[in-house]
Amino acid sequence: MKWITLICLLISSSFIESRILFKRDTDADHHKHIADVYTALTERTFKGL
């Protein structure tokens, strides 16, 4: 069960990251947004476990 969650987390985070890169926001906003996304995803994942 944990492996499925981790794989889903990796897929979704890489998808979100590629969409952010495609938008080509400023670097500072880009990195802050990725950090927020990863934080939200990891919190959700650990609540699910």
Sequence and secondary structure as in RCSB ss.txt:
>XXXX:A:sequence
MKWITLICLLISSSFIESRILFKRDTDADHHKHIADVYTALTERTFKGL
>XXXX:A:secstr
 HHHHHHHHHHHHHHHHHHHHHHT  HHHHHHHHHHHHHHHHHHHHHH 
